[in-house]
C-alpha cells in the first residue's frame, strides 16, 4: 500500500482553498476599509476637539480677526494644532505630522474653521478637505454654512475672516 495523496485529491484541496480565498479576501478588504474609515472619523473628531481647545486659548485672536467677526470664521491647520502641542505627532514615514489612515496622505494642511457664538468656540471641519466626510456617522455633518449645535444644524459663518 502506497502512502500519499493522489493528483485528484491534491487538485480538490487546491480548488477548495481557491474558493475560500475568493470568498474571504473581499470580506477582509471591506472590514479593513471600514476600520480605516472609523479611525479617520475618530481622528477628525479628535482634531475638532483640539481645535476648540486651541480656540479657547486664543479667544482674543478669534474675536479680533475682523470688524465683521460675527459673520466670519478663522481657520487653524492640523499643523498648527501639532505645533501648539494639542495633537500628538504621529510616527509617519511620509514626513507629515498627521496622516489620513484611509489614504495615507498628509492631513497637516487641512483647515478647521473656528468661530465664536454666544461666547462659545465652535469648530467645523472643512468638508472640502476630503471626500471621506460622508462616511463619518459619529460626526454630524451639516450643510455648507451650518454647524452642529445641540443636535441641530445652526447657521455658521461662511466667509473666512481677513
Secondary structure, DSSP 4 states (H G I P E B T S, - for coil): ---S--HHHHHHHHHHHHHHHHHHHHHHHHHHHHHHHHHHHHHHHHHHHHHHHHHHHTHHHHHTS-TTGGGEEEEEEHHHHHHTTSSPPP--TTS-SSB-TTT--B-TT-EEEEEEETTEEEEEE-GGG-GGGGG-SSS--PPTTEEEETTEEEE---EE--
